[in-house]
Amino acid sequence: MRTNRAITMLPIIHVSHVSKTYAGGQVALRDVSLDIRRGEIFALLGRNGAGKTTLISIICGIVTPSAGKITADGHDIEREYRAARSLIGLVPQELTIDFFESVWATVSLSRGLFGKKPNPAYIEKILRELSLWEKKDVQVRKLSGGMKRRLMIAKALSHEPQILFLDEPTAGVDVELRRDMWQLVRRLRDAGTTIILTTHYLEEAEEMADRVGVIDKGELILVEDKKELMLKLGKKRLTLILAAPIEEIPATLSAYPLTLSPDKRELVYHYDNSEHGGVAALLIDLVKAGVEVKDLRTEESSLEDIFVSLIRRAP
């Protein structure tokens, strides 16, 4: 379970008016500003080509922005690159590992590249947490795809970063491994690591994120606390199962957005999460109209429904 540790409001990452236009004229990011809070899991959502990977690459110092400024825990990512980058671990989408090295050597080398002194006990700890300890002497090329993905996370954690970027970390892995990795991410967050996650598995963001950002066509169109987002933009659907079929919706119920099912046995009512009073009034008016309800069921919007509606709404 998550600890009661409070998330400080001071951002660990500050992105200010960042834009990126590539040499061919392709605009990847347009005036993006974003603060990532220390100790949170932040999910960055967007379609392929929306700008997610470009934004992460700029924050990590891999890509140079065309405009704007970024700091990591107060260190300017361009002027103080080494200090800023030492705070960051990155798990990219693509595998970037020497396939002929052993698991142990791969993770140990990554730690050394950041100027960290050898720490076999720490390397053992992260390999055990990632279920890689039994494979420590195995060449990378002999690992399964899921194990290689775990190894990428071990590499990113090798220098004990405060901030961890996971760019589509569970793409192409099975459901069981995906859930194992969710548990690992929660443990890292509870230990104080700030996690920034991009994913096209929206149930992943819904399951884990504290806040959600949506990027589309290079623009950050929304940043919101996940629970607040679900409350404000989520829709509910109330299905009323009737005791007997009706031929049409009574005129006295015309003020309600009701639809009658083809078999005439169900009424469907769509409403916002904030409109609890509307349901009570509807039930009273149904009784007055002589419509007897035998049963009812409700369904809520998922984060996927909200994401799709936001993308459709974006200009």
DALIN-V688729 format. One line per field, one symbol per residue. ss: DSSP state (H for helix, E for strand, - for the rest). psi: psi as a letter, one per 40 degrees, with the letter a starting at -180 (. if undefined). burial: # if it has 16 or more other C-alpha atoms within 10 Angstrom, else .. A space follows every 10 residues. Layout:
# DALIN-V688729
ss=???
psi=???
burial=???
This chain:
# DALIN-V688729
ss=---------- EEEEEEEEEE E-----EEEE EEEEEEE--- EEEEE----- -HHHHHHHH- ------EEEE EE--EE---- HHHHH--EEE E--------- -EHHHHHHHH HHH------H HHHHHHHHH- --HHH---EH HH--HHHHHH HHHHHHH--- --EEEEE--- ----HHHHHH HHHHHHHHHH ---EEEEE-- -HHHHHHH-- EEEEEE--EE EEEEEHHHHH HHH-EEEEEE EE-------- HHH----EEE -----EEEEE EE---HHHHH HHHHHHHH-- --EEEEEEEE --HHHHHHHH HHH--
psi=iiiehihieh idhhhhfhih hideehhdih fhhhhhihei hhhhiiihed edddddddde edhhidiiih ihfehhdddf dddddeehhh gidihgihee iidddddddd dddeeiiigd ddddddddde fedeedehid eeiidddddd ddddddedef idhhhhhfde heiidddddd dddddddddd eehhhhhiie gdddddddid ihihhhfehh ehhihddddd ddeiiihhhh hidiiidihi deedeigiih ideeeihhhh iidefddddd ddddddddee hhhdiiiiii iidddddddd dddi.
burial=.......... ######.### .......### .######### #######..# ########## #..##...## ###.####.. ...####### ###...#... ########## #......... ..##.##..# .##.##.### ..#..##### ########## ########## .......#.. ##..###### .######### .#.###.### ########## ..#..#..## ..######## ##..##..#. .......#.# ...####### ###....... .#...#.... ###......# #.#..##..# #....
